Amino acid sequence: MRKWLYMLPVAMILFACGNEEEVVEEEPLVLESASDRLGYVLGALNAQSIMSSGTRSAELNKEKLIEGFNMNLNNKDCSECDEILIKFLGPYYQDFDTTYLDKGSECIGRQSGNGFYRDMNRMGGLKNVNLEMVKAGFKHGIYKTDTLIEEGERRQMVGDFIMGLNVIAGDKMLEKAAKIPGVQVFDNGVILATLEEGKGGSPTAMDDVQVEYILTNAFGDTIQSSFVLKQMQNLTEPLSFNLTGVYPGWTFALPKMKKGGKYRLYLPWQLGQGEQGGKESLCFYIELLNFGPAGSYVKPELPMGSPQ
């Protein structure tokens, strides 16, 4: 149960106290603004990620989870929880020592609140979210009473919110990249920086290529790395792609590179994964190792029913 972190009229809530249950009446919660509604949904999603994180998540102290989340819904350090959680859940988060149930539950809540706050702050989303409603949504989510907003609207709301943040961050990244001395800025928004000039030729938009690459998003997070993929899969050869089957931005930009060169490639979201990928603008570090006609490095797919 390692994955509890972030991101993202109810009149009665059931509180569990030992073996007893107490029904506590609350004032109906009113979500008046867009930031109220968004905060509520994000808080509930954080709670759901905890309560669905393992077979024993239902045994956590719910009130301590809520207390911890509210306590650390800020940027205050909570690293002391690391040691407590190891005692509670073990070094591989597969144990469940009830001696540390209360403190461990509180720390899970604290880390969830702190992680959510830091992520929202880093992505520039705090100003769009009512943190008091995040707390309310988290509480309702823990007790599975988060029914104020139906599921379809939740998905749409969170999707629109994340895409909006991605577009803003992507625009800032591209604007900053365009000011780097010596970069090539193209009419379609692609930006290409040459880190080390290649000595060889250039592929066509139909060719196979062998590359090394590191993909990051506009927030600086590493999304994918060919170096890591090769290590995980015990591969010795570079990764190969045909340029007709990659991001449109790659199909456009790789023919402008030279064999042996190292580059930084910035793609606006329209030339990456598009809307399906959350409108994320992307940044690639690319080493163009080799290229050749289609079929040189990528085995063509045979039609269904063809003999192997």
C-alpha positions as CSV (number, residue, x, y, z in Angstrom):
1,M,0.0,0.0,0.0
2,R,2.7,2.4,-1.1
3,K,0.7,4.6,-3.4
4,W,-1.3,7.1,-1.3
5,L,0.2,10.3,-2.5
6,Y,-1.2,13.0,-4.6
7,M,-2.0,13.7,-7.5
8,L,-5.4,14.8,-6.9
9,P,-26.8,17.0,0.9
10,V,-24.3,15.1,3.2
11,A,-25.7,15.3,6.7
12,M,-24.2,12.3,8.3
13,I,-20.7,10.8,8.4
14,L,-19.8,7.5,10.0
15,F,-16.9,7.7,12.4
16,A,-15.2,4.5,13.6
17,C,-13.9,4.6,17.2
18,G,-12.4,1.2,18.2
19,N,-15.3,-1.3,17.9
20,E,-17.9,1.4,18.3
21,E,-19.5,3.5,15.6
22,E,-20.9,7.0,16.1
23,V,-23.1,8.9,13.7
24,V,-22.2,12.6,13.8
25,E,-24.4,15.2,12.1
26,E,-22.8,17.9,10.1
27,E,-23.9,21.1,8.4
28,P,-24.6,20.5,4.7
29,L,-21.6,21.4,2.6
30,V,-22.2,24.1,0.0
31,L,-19.8,24.4,-3.0
32,E,-20.4,27.9,-4.2
33,S,-17.5,28.6,-6.6
34,A,-15.4,26.8,-9.2
35,S,-12.5,26.8,-6.7
36,D,-14.7,25.2,-4.1
37,R,-15.8,22.4,-6.5
38,L,-12.3,21.8,-7.8
39,G,-10.8,21.7,-4.3
40,Y,-13.5,19.3,-3.1
41,V,-12.9,16.9,-6.0
42,L,-9.1,17.0,-5.7
43,G,-9.3,16.3,-1.9
44,A,-11.7,13.4,-2.5
45,L,-9.3,11.9,-5.2
46,N,-6.4,12.1,-2.7
47,A,-8.5,10.2,-0.2
48,Q,-9.6,7.6,-2.7
49,S,-5.9,7.0,-3.6
50,I,-5.2,6.1,0.0
51,M,-8.3,4.0,0.6
52,S,-7.7,1.9,-2.5
53,S,-3.9,1.5,-2.0
54,G,-4.0,-1.9,-0.4
55,T,-6.0,-4.7,1.1
56,R,-5.6,-3.3,4.7
57,S,-6.2,0.4,3.9
58,A,-9.7,0.0,5.5
59,E,-8.0,-0.7,8.8
60,L,-6.3,2.7,8.9
61,N,-7.4,5.2,11.6
62,K,-9.6,7.4,9.5
63,E,-9.7,10.3,11.9
64,K,-5.9,10.3,12.1
65,L,-5.6,10.2,8.3
66,I,-7.8,13.3,8.2
67,E,-5.9,15.1,11.0
68,G,-2.6,14.4,9.3
69,F,-3.8,15.6,5.9
70,N,-5.1,18.9,7.4
71,M,-2.0,19.3,9.5
72,N,0.3,19.2,6.5
73,L,-1.7,20.7,3.7
74,N,1.2,23.2,3.4
75,N,4.9,23.2,2.5
76,K,6.1,22.4,6.0
77,D,8.6,19.5,6.2
78,C,7.2,16.1,7.3
79,S,10.3,14.0,6.7
80,E,10.1,12.6,10.2
81,C,7.2,10.5,9.0
82,D,9.6,8.4,6.9
83,E,10.9,6.6,9.9
84,I,7.5,6.1,11.4
85,L,6.1,4.7,8.2
86,I,8.9,2.2,8.0
87,K,8.1,1.0,11.5
88,F,4.4,0.9,10.6
89,L,4.5,-0.7,7.1
90,G,8.1,-2.1,6.9
91,P,10.9,-1.1,4.5
92,Y,9.0,-2.4,1.5
93,Y,5.5,-1.2,2.7
94,Q,4.2,-4.8,3.0
95,D,3.8,-5.0,6.7
96,F,1.2,-3.6,9.0
97,D,2.3,-3.2,12.7
98,T,-0.7,-2.0,14.6
99,T,1.5,-0.7,17.3
100,Y,2.1,2.3,15.0
101,L,-1.5,2.4,13.6
102,D,-2.4,5.9,14.9
103,K,0.9,7.6,14.2
104,G,1.3,5.8,10.9
105,S,-2.2,6.7,9.8
106,E,-1.5,10.3,10.7
107,C,1.8,10.3,8.8
108,I,0.1,8.8,5.7
109,G,-2.3,11.8,5.8
110,R,0.5,14.2,6.4
111,Q,2.5,13.0,3.4
112,S,-0.5,13.0,1.2
113,G,-1.4,16.6,2.2
114,N,2.2,17.8,1.8
115,G,2.6,16.1,-1.5
116,F,-0.6,17.5,-2.9
117,Y,0.3,21.1,-1.7
118,R,3.8,20.9,-3.2
119,D,2.6,19.5,-6.5
120,M,-0.1,22.2,-6.8
121,N,2.4,24.9,-5.9
122,R,5.0,23.7,-8.4
123,M,2.4,23.5,-11.2
124,G,1.0,26.9,-10.4
125,G,-2.5,25.6,-9.4
126,L,-2.9,26.7,-5.8
127,K,-4.6,29.9,-6.8
128,N,-7.4,27.9,-8.4
129,V,-8.1,25.7,-5.5
130,N,-9.9,26.4,-2.2
131,L,-7.8,24.5,0.3
132,E,-10.6,24.3,2.9
133,M,-12.7,22.5,0.3
134,V,-9.7,20.2,-0.4
135,K,-9.9,19.3,3.3
136,A,-13.7,18.7,3.1
137,G,-13.4,16.6,0.0
138,F,-10.6,14.5,1.6
139,K,-12.7,13.9,4.7
140,H,-15.7,12.8,2.6
141,G,-13.5,10.7,0.4
142,I,-12.0,8.8,3.4
143,Y,-15.6,8.0,4.6
144,K,-16.8,7.3,1.0
145,T,-19.5,10.1,1.3
146,D,-18.0,12.2,-1.5
147,T,-21.2,12.3,-3.6
148,L,-21.7,16.0,-4.1
149,I,-20.3,16.0,-7.7
150,E,-21.0,13.1,-10.1
151,E,-18.2,11.1,-11.6
152,G,-18.4,12.3,-15.1
153,E,-18.3,16.0,-14.0
154,R,-15.3,15.2,-11.8
155,R,-13.3,13.7,-14.6
156,Q,-14.1,16.6,-16.9
157,M,-13.2,19.2,-14.2
158,V,-9.9,17.6,-13.2
159,G,-9.0,17.0,-16.9
160,D,-9.7,20.6,-17.8
161,F,-7.8,21.9,-14.8
162,I,-4.6,19.8,-15.5
163,M,-4.7,20.6,-19.2
164,G,-5.0,24.3,-18.4
165,L,-1.9,24.2,-16.1
166,N,0.0,22.2,-18.8
167,V,-0.7,24.8,-21.4
168,I,0.5,27.7,-19.2
169,A,3.6,25.8,-18.2
170,G,4.3,24.7,-21.8
171,D,3.9,28.3,-23.1
172,K,6.4,29.5,-20.5
173,M,8.9,26.8,-21.4
174,L,8.7,27.5,-25.1
175,E,9.0,31.2,-24.6
176,K,12.1,30.8,-22.5
177,A,13.6,28.3,-24.9
178,A,13.1,30.7,-27.9
179,K,15.4,33.2,-26.2
180,I,18.3,30.7,-26.0
181,P,21.2,32.0,-28.2
182,G,21.5,30.1,-31.4
183,V,18.3,28.1,-31.3
184,Q,16.2,27.5,-34.4
185,V,12.6,28.6,-34.0
186,F,10.2,27.3,-36.6
187,D,6.8,28.6,-37.7
188,N,5.0,25.5,-36.3
189,G,6.3,26.3,-32.8
190,V,9.1,23.7,-32.8
191,I,12.4,24.9,-31.2
192,L,15.7,23.1,-31.9
193,A,18.9,23.8,-30.0
194,T,22.1,22.2,-31.2
195,L,24.2,21.1,-28.2
196,E,26.9,19.3,-30.3
197,E,27.0,19.5,-34.1
198,G,26.9,16.1,-35.9
199,K,29.4,15.2,-38.7
200,G,27.2,12.9,-40.7
201,G,24.1,13.2,-42.9
202,S,20.5,13.7,-42.0
203,P,17.5,11.3,-42.2
204,T,14.4,11.8,-44.3
205,A,11.0,11.9,-42.7
206,M,10.5,8.3,-43.9
207,D,13.7,6.8,-42.5
208,D,14.5,4.6,-39.5
209,V,16.6,6.2,-36.8
210,Q,18.6,5.0,-33.8
211,V,18.6,7.4,-30.9
212,E,19.2,8.0,-27.3
213,Y,16.8,10.4,-25.6
214,I,15.5,11.9,-22.4
215,L,12.0,13.2,-22.3
216,T,10.9,15.9,-19.7
217,N,7.8,17.9,-19.3
218,A,7.4,21.6,-18.9
219,F,7.7,21.2,-15.1
220,G,11.1,19.6,-15.4
221,D,9.9,16.1,-14.5
222,T,11.7,13.2,-16.4
223,I,8.9,11.3,-18.1
224,Q,11.0,8.7,-20.0
225,S,14.6,7.9,-20.8
226,S,16.1,5.6,-23.3
227,F,19.1,5.0,-21.0
228,V,16.8,3.8,-18.3
229,L,14.6,1.7,-20.6
230,K,17.6,-0.1,-22.0
231,Q,18.9,-0.8,-18.5
232,M,15.5,-2.1,-17.4
233,Q,15.1,-4.3,-20.5
234,N,18.8,-5.4,-20.6
235,L,19.2,-4.0,-24.1
236,T,22.6,-3.3,-25.7
237,E,21.4,-1.7,-28.9
238,P,20.1,1.8,-29.2
239,L,16.3,2.3,-29.5
240,S,15.1,2.4,-33.1
241,F,12.1,4.2,-34.6
242,N,10.7,4.9,-38.0
243,L,9.9,8.6,-38.4
244,T,6.5,7.9,-39.8
245,G,5.3,6.4,-36.5
246,V,6.5,8.9,-33.9
247,Y,5.3,12.3,-32.6
248,P,4.7,14.8,-35.5
249,G,7.3,17.0,-33.9
250,W,9.9,14.3,-34.3
251,T,9.0,13.6,-37.9
252,F,9.5,17.3,-38.5
253,A,12.6,17.9,-36.5
254,L,14.8,14.7,-36.8
255,P,15.5,15.4,-40.5
256,K,17.0,18.7,-39.4
257,M,19.6,16.9,-37.2
258,K,22.9,15.3,-38.3
259,K,24.2,11.9,-37.4
260,G,26.4,12.1,-34.3
261,G,24.8,15.3,-33.1
262,K,23.3,16.1,-29.7
263,Y,20.2,18.3,-29.5
264,R,17.5,19.8,-27.3
265,L,14.1,19.6,-29.0
266,Y,11.1,21.6,-27.7
267,L,7.7,20.6,-29.0
268,P,4.4,22.5,-28.5
269,W,1.6,20.2,-27.3
270,Q,0.0,20.1,-30.7
271,L,3.0,18.3,-32.2
272,G,3.5,15.9,-29.3
273,Q,0.7,13.8,-27.8
274,G,-1.9,16.4,-28.4
275,E,-5.1,16.8,-26.3
276,Q,-5.0,13.1,-25.5
277,G,-1.7,13.6,-23.7
278,G,-3.1,16.4,-21.6
279,K,-1.8,19.2,-23.8
280,E,1.7,18.8,-22.5
281,S,4.5,20.6,-24.3
282,L,7.6,18.4,-24.3
283,C,11.3,18.8,-24.2
284,F,13.7,16.1,-25.5
285,Y,17.4,15.6,-25.2
286,I,18.3,13.6,-28.3
287,E,21.5,11.9,-29.6
288,L,21.1,10.9,-33.3
289,L,23.3,7.8,-33.5
290,N,22.4,6.4,-36.9
291,F,19.7,6.4,-39.6
292,G,18.8,4.5,-42.7
293,P,15.9,3.6,-45.1
294,A,12.8,2.2,-43.7
295,G,13.4,-1.4,-42.6
296,S,17.1,-0.8,-41.7
297,Y,16.5,-0.9,-37.9
298,V,12.8,-1.3,-37.5
299,K,11.3,-4.6,-38.7
300,P,8.2,-3.8,-40.8
301,E,4.9,-5.2,-39.4
302,L,3.5,-8.0,-41.5
303,P,-0.2,-8.0,-42.5
304,M,-2.4,-10.2,-40.4
305,G,-2.3,-13.8,-41.7
306,S,1.1,-13.4,-43.4
307,P,3.6,-16.2,-42.9
308,Q,6.4,-15.4,-40.4
